[in-house]
Amino acid sequence: MHSKALALNRGAPFGGAGQGWLRAAATGVKDVIRSTEAEAFRLHEEQVLGAQPR
């Protein structure tokens, strides 16, 4: 499910536009994307390497 969501990610949130609150919201979206990528990578490692979940 993570990989499908990450595949939809194209470019900067909100098209890179915005000032003030929109720029802050875009930063929040970027943070969520980064954490989702990290989680997807961790889950992939568990599957491939047979590692135990944390």
mmJSON file of the N, C-alpha and C atoms, coordinates in Angstrom:
{"data_MODEL":{"atom_site":{
"group_PDB":["ATOM","ATOM","ATOM","ATOM","ATOM","ATOM","ATOM","ATOM","ATOM","ATOM","ATOM","ATOM","ATOM","ATOM","ATOM","ATOM","ATOM","ATOM","ATOM","ATOM","ATOM","ATOM","ATOM","ATOM","ATOM","ATOM","ATOM","ATOM","ATOM","ATOM","ATOM","ATOM","ATOM","ATOM","ATOM","ATOM","ATOM","ATOM","ATOM","ATOM","ATOM","ATOM","ATOM","ATOM","ATOM","ATOM","ATOM","ATOM","ATOM","ATOM","ATOM","ATOM","ATOM","ATOM","ATOM","ATOM","ATOM","ATOM","ATOM","ATOM","ATOM","ATOM","ATOM","ATOM","ATOM","ATOM","ATOM","ATOM","ATOM","ATOM","ATOM","ATOM","ATOM","ATOM","ATOM","ATOM","ATOM","ATOM","ATOM","ATOM","ATOM","ATOM","ATOM","ATOM","ATOM","ATOM","ATOM","ATOM","ATOM","ATOM","ATOM","ATOM","ATOM","ATOM","ATOM","ATOM","ATOM","ATOM","ATOM","ATOM","ATOM","ATOM","ATOM","ATOM","ATOM","ATOM","ATOM","ATOM","ATOM","ATOM","ATOM","ATOM","ATOM","ATOM","ATOM","ATOM","ATOM","ATOM","ATOM","ATOM","ATOM","ATOM","ATOM","ATOM","ATOM","ATOM","ATOM","ATOM","ATOM","ATOM","ATOM","ATOM","ATOM","ATOM","ATOM","ATOM","ATOM","ATOM","ATOM","ATOM","ATOM","ATOM","ATOM","ATOM","ATOM","ATOM","ATOM","ATOM","ATOM","ATOM","ATOM","ATOM","ATOM","ATOM","ATOM","ATOM","ATOM","ATOM","ATOM","ATOM","ATOM","ATOM"],
"id":[1,2,3,4,5,6,7,8,9,10,11,12,13,14,15,16,17,18,19,20,21,22,23,24,25,26,27,28,29,30,31,32,33,34,35,36,37,38,39,40,41,42,43,44,45,46,47,48,49,50,51,52,53,54,55,56,57,58,59,60,61,62,63,64,65,66,67,68,69,70,71,72,73,74,75,76,77,78,79,80,81,82,83,84,85,86,87,88,89,90,91,92,93,94,95,96,97,98,99,100,101,102,103,104,105,106,107,108,109,110,111,112,113,114,115,116,117,118,119,120,121,122,123,124,125,126,127,128,129,130,131,132,133,134,135,136,137,138,139,140,141,142,143,144,145,146,147,148,149,150,151,152,153,154,155,156,157,158,159,160,161,162],
"type_symbol":["N","C","C","N","C","C","N","C","C","N","C","C","N","C","C","N","C","C","N","C","C","N","C","C","N","C","C","N","C","C","N","C","C","N","C","C","N","C","C","N","C","C","N","C","C","N","C","C","N","C","C","N","C","C","N","C","C","N","C","C","N","C","C","N","C","C","N","C","C","N","C","C","N","C","C","N","C","C","N","C","C","N","C","C","N","C","C","N","C","C","N","C","C","N","C","C","N","C","C","N","C","C","N","C","C","N","C","C","N","C","C","N","C","C","N","C","C","N","C","C","N","C","C","N","C","C","N","C","C","N","C","C","N","C","C","N","C","C","N","C","C","N","C","C","N","C","C","N","C","C","N","C","C","N","C","C","N","C","C","N","C","C"],
"label_atom_id":["N","CA","C","N","CA","C","N","CA","C","N","CA","C","N","CA","C","N","CA","C","N","CA","C","N","CA","C","N","CA","C","N","CA","C","N","CA","C","N","CA","C","N","CA","C","N","CA","C","N","CA","C","N","CA","C","N","CA","C","N","CA","C","N","CA","C","N","CA","C","N","CA","C","N","CA","C","N","CA","C","N","CA","C","N","CA","C","N","CA","C","N","CA","C","N","CA","C","N","CA","C","N","CA","C","N","CA","C","N","CA","C","N","CA","C","N","CA","C","N","CA","C","N","CA","C","N","CA","C","N","CA","C","N","CA","C","N","CA","C","N","CA","C","N","CA","C","N","CA","C","N","CA","C","N","CA","C","N","CA","C","N","CA","C","N","CA","C","N","CA","C","N","CA","C","N","CA","C","N","CA","C","N","CA","C","N","CA","C"],
"label_alt_id":[null,null,null,null,null,null,null,null,null,null,null,null,null,null,null,null,null,null,null,null,null,null,null,null,null,null,null,null,null,null,null,null,null,null,null,null,null,null,null,null,null,null,null,null,null,null,null,null,null,null,null,null,null,null,null,null,null,null,null,null,null,null,null,null,null,null,null,null,null,null,null,null,null,null,null,null,null,null,null,null,null,null,null,null,null,null,null,null,null,null,null,null,null,null,null,null,null,null,null,null,null,null,null,null,null,null,null,null,null,null,null,null,null,null,null,null,null,null,null,null,null,null,null,null,null,null,null,null,null,null,null,null,null,null,null,null,null,null,null,null,null,null,null,null,null,null,null,null,null,null,null,null,null,null,null,null,null,null,null,null,null,null],
"label_comp_id":["MET","MET","MET","HIS","HIS","HIS","SER","SER","SER","LYS","LYS","LYS","ALA","ALA","ALA","LEU","LEU","LEU","ALA","ALA","ALA","LEU","LEU","LEU","ASN","ASN","ASN","ARG","ARG","ARG","GLY","GLY","GLY","ALA","ALA","ALA","PRO","PRO","PRO","PHE","PHE","PHE","GLY","GLY","GLY","GLY","GLY","GLY","ALA","ALA","ALA","GLY","GLY","GLY","GLN","GLN","GLN","GLY","GLY","GLY","TRP","TRP","TRP","LEU","LEU","LEU","ARG","ARG","ARG","ALA","ALA","ALA","ALA","ALA","ALA","ALA","ALA","ALA","THR","THR","THR","GLY","GLY","GLY","VAL","VAL","VAL","LYS","LYS","LYS","ASP","ASP","ASP","VAL","VAL","VAL","ILE","ILE","ILE","ARG","ARG","ARG","SER","SER","SER","THR","THR","THR","GLU","GLU","GLU","ALA","ALA","ALA","GLU","GLU","GLU","ALA","ALA","ALA","PHE","PHE","PHE","ARG","ARG","ARG","LEU","LEU","LEU","HIS","HIS","HIS","GLU","GLU","GLU","GLU","GLU","GLU","GLN","GLN","GLN","VAL","VAL","VAL","LEU","LEU","LEU","GLY","GLY","GLY","ALA","ALA","ALA","GLN","GLN","GLN","PRO","PRO","PRO","ARG","ARG","ARG"],
"label_asym_id":["A","A","A","A","A","A","A","A","A","A","A","A","A","A","A","A","A","A","A","A","A","A","A","A","A","A","A","A","A","A","A","A","A","A","A","A","A","A","A","A","A","A","A","A","A","A","A","A","A","A","A","A","A","A","A","A","A","A","A","A","A","A","A","A","A","A","A","A","A","A","A","A","A","A","A","A","A","A","A","A","A","A","A","A","A","A","A","A","A","A","A","A","A","A","A","A","A","A","A","A","A","A","A","A","A","A","A","A","A","A","A","A","A","A","A","A","A","A","A","A","A","A","A","A","A","A","A","A","A","A","A","A","A","A","A","A","A","A","A","A","A","A","A","A","A","A","A","A","A","A","A","A","A","A","A","A","A","A","A","A","A","A"],
"label_entity_id":["1","1","1","1","1","1","1","1","1","1","1","1","1","1","1","1","1","1","1","1","1","1","1","1","1","1","1","1","1","1","1","1","1","1","1","1","1","1","1","1","1","1","1","1","1","1","1","1","1","1","1","1","1","1","1","1","1","1","1","1","1","1","1","1","1","1","1","1","1","1","1","1","1","1","1","1","1","1","1","1","1","1","1","1","1","1","1","1","1","1","1","1","1","1","1","1","1","1","1","1","1","1","1","1","1","1","1","1","1","1","1","1","1","1","1","1","1","1","1","1","1","1","1","1","1","1","1","1","1","1","1","1","1","1","1","1","1","1","1","1","1","1","1","1","1","1","1","1","1","1","1","1","1","1","1","1","1","1","1","1","1","1"],
"label_seq_id":[1,1,1,2,2,2,3,3,3,4,4,4,5,5,5,6,6,6,7,7,7,8,8,8,9,9,9,10,10,10,11,11,11,12,12,12,13,13,13,14,14,14,15,15,15,16,16,16,17,17,17,18,18,18,19,19,19,20,20,20,21,21,21,22,22,22,23,23,23,24,24,24,25,25,25,26,26,26,27,27,27,28,28,28,29,29,29,30,30,30,31,31,31,32,32,32,33,33,33,34,34,34,35,35,35,36,36,36,37,37,37,38,38,38,39,39,39,40,40,40,41,41,41,42,42,42,43,43,43,44,44,44,45,45,45,46,46,46,47,47,47,48,48,48,49,49,49,50,50,50,51,51,51,52,52,52,53,53,53,54,54,54],
"pdbx_PDB_ins_code":[null,null,null,null,null,null,null,null,null,null,null,null,null,null,null,null,null,null,null,null,null,null,null,null,null,null,null,null,null,null,null,null,null,null,null,null,null,null,null,null,null,null,null,null,null,null,null,null,null,null,null,null,null,null,null,null,null,null,null,null,null,null,null,null,null,null,null,null,null,null,null,null,null,null,null,null,null,null,null,null,null,null,null,null,null,null,null,null,null,null,null,null,null,null,null,null,null,null,null,null,null,null,null,null,null,null,null,null,null,null,null,null,null,null,null,null,null,null,null,null,null,null,null,null,null,null,null,null,null,null,null,null,null,null,null,null,null,null,null,null,null,null,null,null,null,null,null,null,null,null,null,null,null,null,null,null,null,null,null,null,null,null],
"Cartn_x":[0.814,0.0,0.865,1.946,2.849,3.399,3.799,4.423,3.442,2.168,1.169,1.014,0.98,0.854,2.079,3.265,4.495,4.589,4.034,4.064,3.249,2.291,1.472,2.182,3.265,4.0,4.753,4.381,5.041,5.33,6.583,6.971,6.653,6.794,6.6,5.117,4.806,3.41,2.858,1.64,0.959,1.701,2.439,3.135,4.244,4.703,5.763,5.297,4.001,3.468,3.133,2.955,2.42,3.297,2.621,3.284,2.613,3.304,2.727,2.239,0.933,0.373,0.491,0.4,0.485,1.898,2.893,4.275,4.491,3.927,4.035,3.333,2.183,1.469,2.287,2.934,3.759,4.923,5.5,6.579,6.067,4.875,4.273,4.04,3.584,3.357,4.677,5.724,7.047,7.513,7.274,7.663,6.925,5.641,4.856,5.386,5.711,6.246,7.562,8.449,9.739,9.55,8.666,8.467,7.811,6.933,6.306,7.337,8.238,9.308,10.183,10.52,11.355,10.639,9.359,8.583,8.469,8.246,8.164,9.495,10.592,11.914,12.135,11.738,11.897,11.069,9.839,8.986,9.547,10.081,10.693,11.889,12.725,13.87,13.409,12.363,11.842,11.407,10.749,10.295,11.467,12.389,13.507,14.485,14.802,15.818,15.226,13.912,13.292,13.538,13.782,14.067,12.808,13.005,11.888,11.4,10.056,9.533,10.048,10.171,10.647,9.563],
"Cartn_y":[-1.182,0.0,1.255,1.238,2.396,2.684,1.626,1.846,2.461,2.087,2.694,4.18,4.515,5.923,6.712,6.144,6.846,7.027,6.077,6.194,7.393,7.826,8.981,10.307,10.275,11.491,12.001,13.195,13.8,15.261,15.557,16.943,17.511,18.792,19.511,19.57,19.433,19.581,20.943,20.948,22.169,22.838,22.07,22.604,23.573,23.579,24.481,25.91,26.15,27.501,27.781,28.996,29.336,30.232,30.875,31.733,31.481,31.782,31.69,30.299,30.193,28.943,27.823,28.136,27.09,26.51,27.352,26.875,25.984,26.369,25.553,24.21,24.218,22.973,22.08,22.676,21.904,21.251,21.946,21.373,20.174,20.282,19.165,17.974,18.233,17.151,16.479,17.262,16.691,15.791,16.217,15.399,14.064,14.097,12.857,11.951,12.524,11.734,11.077,11.834,11.272,10.131,10.316,9.26,8.035,8.246,7.126,6.371,7.098,6.446,5.606,6.15,5.418,4.156,4.274,3.118,2.068,2.498,1.564,0.839,1.555,0.943,-0.08,0.273,-0.638,-1.904,-1.753,-2.912,-3.781,-3.144,-3.891,-4.698,-4.077,-4.799,-6.001,-5.837,-6.951,-8.092,-7.764,-8.8,-9.495,-8.718,-9.27,-10.019,-9.432,-10.018,-10.958,-10.983,-11.831,-11.338,-10.045,-9.467,-9.474,-9.453,-9.381,-7.942,-7.763,-6.396,-5.778,-4.461,-3.749,-3.615],
"Cartn_z":[0.0,0.0,0.0,0.762,0.782,-0.606,-1.317,-2.628,-3.611,-3.531,-4.423,-4.122,-2.843,-2.46,-2.89,-2.684,-3.062,-4.572,-5.329,-6.79,-7.275,-6.486,-6.857,-6.606,-5.858,-5.513,-6.734,-7.17,-8.329,-8.034,-7.783,-7.606,-6.243,-6.153,-4.894,-4.534,-3.228,-2.807,-3.221,-3.682,-4.124,-5.28,-6.041,-7.196,-6.866,-5.615,-5.206,-5.006,-5.189,-5.041,-3.584,-3.293,-1.991,-1.155,-0.264,0.708,2.042,3.1,4.432,4.793,5.077,5.581,4.566,3.263,2.245,2.192,2.354,2.382,3.609,4.743,5.957,5.756,5.111,4.832,3.902,2.908,1.979,2.717,3.671,4.471,5.252,5.81,6.53,5.622,4.407,3.443,3.097,2.892,2.595,3.732,4.967,6.127,6.132,5.813,5.761,4.645,3.519,2.398,2.813,3.44,3.869,4.864,5.834,6.827,6.193,5.221,4.515,3.685,3.043,2.288,3.205,4.37,5.322,5.813,6.1,6.552,5.455,4.221,3.098,2.913,3.041,2.913,4.027,5.267,6.396,6.188,5.736,5.491,4.373,3.345,2.244,2.74,3.571,4.142,4.947,5.727,6.516,5.627,4.514,3.601,2.923,2.419,1.65,2.544,3.674,4.544,5.594,5.698,6.695,8.104,8.233,9.548,10.406,11.694,12.627,12.726,12.815,12.984,14.279,14.257,15.448,16.473],
"occupancy":[1.0,1.0,1.0,1.0,1.0,1.0,1.0,1.0,1.0,1.0,1.0,1.0,1.0,1.0,1.0,1.0,1.0,1.0,1.0,1.0,1.0,1.0,1.0,1.0,1.0,1.0,1.0,1.0,1.0,1.0,1.0,1.0,1.0,1.0,1.0,1.0,1.0,1.0,1.0,1.0,1.0,1.0,1.0,1.0,1.0,1.0,1.0,1.0,1.0,1.0,1.0,1.0,1.0,1.0,1.0,1.0,1.0,1.0,1.0,1.0,1.0,1.0,1.0,1.0,1.0,1.0,1.0,1.0,1.0,1.0,1.0,1.0,1.0,1.0,1.0,1.0,1.0,1.0,1.0,1.0,1.0,1.0,1.0,1.0,1.0,1.0,1.0,1.0,1.0,1.0,1.0,1.0,1.0,1.0,1.0,1.0,1.0,1.0,1.0,1.0,1.0,1.0,1.0,1.0,1.0,1.0,1.0,1.0,1.0,1.0,1.0,1.0,1.0,1.0,1.0,1.0,1.0,1.0,1.0,1.0,1.0,1.0,1.0,1.0,1.0,1.0,1.0,1.0,1.0,1.0,1.0,1.0,1.0,1.0,1.0,1.0,1.0,1.0,1.0,1.0,1.0,1.0,1.0,1.0,1.0,1.0,1.0,1.0,1.0,1.0,1.0,1.0,1.0,1.0,1.0,1.0,1.0,1.0,1.0,1.0,1.0,1.0],
"B_iso_or_equiv":[0.0,0.0,0.0,0.0,0.0,0.0,0.0,0.0,0.0,0.0,0.0,0.0,0.0,0.0,0.0,0.0,0.0,0.0,0.0,0.0,0.0,0.0,0.0,0.0,0.0,0.0,0.0,0.0,0.0,0.0,0.0,0.0,0.0,0.0,0.0,0.0,0.0,0.0,0.0,0.0,0.0,0.0,0.0,0.0,0.0,0.0,0.0,0.0,0.0,0.0,0.0,0.0,0.0,0.0,0.0,0.0,0.0,0.0,0.0,0.0,0.0,0.0,0.0,0.0,0.0,0.0,0.0,0.0,0.0,0.0,0.0,0.0,0.0,0.0,0.0,0.0,0.0,0.0,0.0,0.0,0.0,0.0,0.0,0.0,0.0,0.0,0.0,0.0,0.0,0.0,0.0,0.0,0.0,0.0,0.0,0.0,0.0,0.0,0.0,0.0,0.0,0.0,0.0,0.0,0.0,0.0,0.0,0.0,0.0,0.0,0.0,0.0,0.0,0.0,0.0,0.0,0.0,0.0,0.0,0.0,0.0,0.0,0.0,0.0,0.0,0.0,0.0,0.0,0.0,0.0,0.0,0.0,0.0,0.0,0.0,0.0,0.0,0.0,0.0,0.0,0.0,0.0,0.0,0.0,0.0,0.0,0.0,0.0,0.0,0.0,0.0,0.0,0.0,0.0,0.0,0.0,0.0,0.0,0.0,0.0,0.0,0.0],
"pdbx_formal_charge":[null,null,null,null,null,null,null,null,null,null,null,null,null,null,null,null,null,null,null,null,null,null,null,null,null,null,null,null,null,null,null,null,null,null,null,null,null,null,null,null,null,null,null,null,null,null,null,null,null,null,null,null,null,null,null,null,null,null,null,null,null,null,null,null,null,null,null,null,null,null,null,null,null,null,null,null,null,null,null,null,null,null,null,null,null,null,null,null,null,null,null,null,null,null,null,null,null,null,null,null,null,null,null,null,null,null,null,null,null,null,null,null,null,null,null,null,null,null,null,null,null,null,null,null,null,null,null,null,null,null,null,null,null,null,null,null,null,null,null,null,null,null,null,null,null,null,null,null,null,null,null,null,null,null,null,null,null,null,null,null,null,null],
"auth_seq_id":[1,1,1,2,2,2,3,3,3,4,4,4,5,5,5,6,6,6,7,7,7,8,8,8,9,9,9,10,10,10,11,11,11,12,12,12,13,13,13,14,14,14,15,15,15,16,16,16,17,17,17,18,18,18,19,19,19,20,20,20,21,21,21,22,22,22,23,23,23,24,24,24,25,25,25,26,26,26,27,27,27,28,28,28,29,29,29,30,30,30,31,31,31,32,32,32,33,33,33,34,34,34,35,35,35,36,36,36,37,37,37,38,38,38,39,39,39,40,40,40,41,41,41,42,42,42,43,43,43,44,44,44,45,45,45,46,46,46,47,47,47,48,48,48,49,49,49,50,50,50,51,51,51,52,52,52,53,53,53,54,54,54],
"auth_comp_id":["MET","MET","MET","HIS","HIS","HIS","SER","SER","SER","LYS","LYS","LYS","ALA","ALA","ALA","LEU","LEU","LEU","ALA","ALA","ALA","LEU","LEU","LEU","ASN","ASN","ASN","ARG","ARG","ARG","GLY","GLY","GLY","ALA","ALA","ALA","PRO","PRO","PRO","PHE","PHE","PHE","GLY","GLY","GLY","GLY","GLY","GLY","ALA","ALA","ALA","GLY","GLY","GLY","GLN","GLN","GLN","GLY","GLY","GLY","TRP","TRP","TRP","LEU","LEU","LEU","ARG","ARG","ARG","ALA","ALA","ALA","ALA","ALA","ALA","ALA","ALA","ALA","THR","THR","THR","GLY","GLY","GLY","VAL","VAL","VAL","LYS","LYS","LYS","ASP","ASP","ASP","VAL","VAL","VAL","ILE","ILE","ILE","ARG","ARG","ARG","SER","SER","SER","THR","THR","THR","GLU","GLU","GLU","ALA","ALA","ALA","GLU","GLU","GLU","ALA","ALA","ALA","PHE","PHE","PHE","ARG","ARG","ARG","LEU","LEU","LEU","HIS","HIS","HIS","GLU","GLU","GLU","GLU","GLU","GLU","GLN","GLN","GLN","VAL","VAL","VAL","LEU","LEU","LEU","GLY","GLY","GLY","ALA","ALA","ALA","GLN","GLN","GLN","PRO","PRO","PRO","ARG","ARG","ARG"],
"auth_asym_id":["A","A","A","A","A","A","A","A","A","A","A","A","A","A","A","A","A","A","A","A","A","A","A","A","A","A","A","A","A","A","A","A","A","A","A","A","A","A","A","A","A","A","A","A","A","A","A","A","A","A","A","A","A","A","A","A","A","A","A","A","A","A","A","A","A","A","A","A","A","A","A","A","A","A","A","A","A","A","A","A","A","A","A","A","A","A","A","A","A","A","A","A","A","A","A","A","A","A","A","A","A","A","A","A","A","A","A","A","A","A","A","A","A","A","A","A","A","A","A","A","A","A","A","A","A","A","A","A","A","A","A","A","A","A","A","A","A","A","A","A","A","A","A","A","A","A","A","A","A","A","A","A","A","A","A","A","A","A","A","A","A","A"],
"auth_atom_id":["N","CA","C","N","CA","C","N","CA","C","N","CA","C","N","CA","C","N","CA","C","N","CA","C","N","CA","C","N","CA","C","N","CA","C","N","CA","C","N","CA","C","N","CA","C","N","CA","C","N","CA","C","N","CA","C","N","CA","C","N","CA","C","N","CA","C","N","CA","C","N","CA","C","N","CA","C","N","CA","C","N","CA","C","N","CA","C","N","CA","C","N","CA","C","N","CA","C","N","CA","C","N","CA","C","N","CA","C","N","CA","C","N","CA","C","N","CA","C","N","CA","C","N","CA","C","N","CA","C","N","CA","C","N","CA","C","N","CA","C","N","CA","C","N","CA","C","N","CA","C","N","CA","C","N","CA","C","N","CA","C","N","CA","C","N","CA","C","N","CA","C","N","CA","C","N","CA","C","N","CA","C","N","CA","C","N","CA","C"],
"pdbx_PDB_model_num":[1,1,1,1,1,1,1,1,1,1,1,1,1,1,1,1,1,1,1,1,1,1,1,1,1,1,1,1,1,1,1,1,1,1,1,1,1,1,1,1,1,1,1,1,1,1,1,1,1,1,1,1,1,1,1,1,1,1,1,1,1,1,1,1,1,1,1,1,1,1,1,1,1,1,1,1,1,1,1,1,1,1,1,1,1,1,1,1,1,1,1,1,1,1,1,1,1,1,1,1,1,1,1,1,1,1,1,1,1,1,1,1,1,1,1,1,1,1,1,1,1,1,1,1,1,1,1,1,1,1,1,1,1,1,1,1,1,1,1,1,1,1,1,1,1,1,1,1,1,1,1,1,1,1,1,1,1,1,1,1,1,1]
}}}
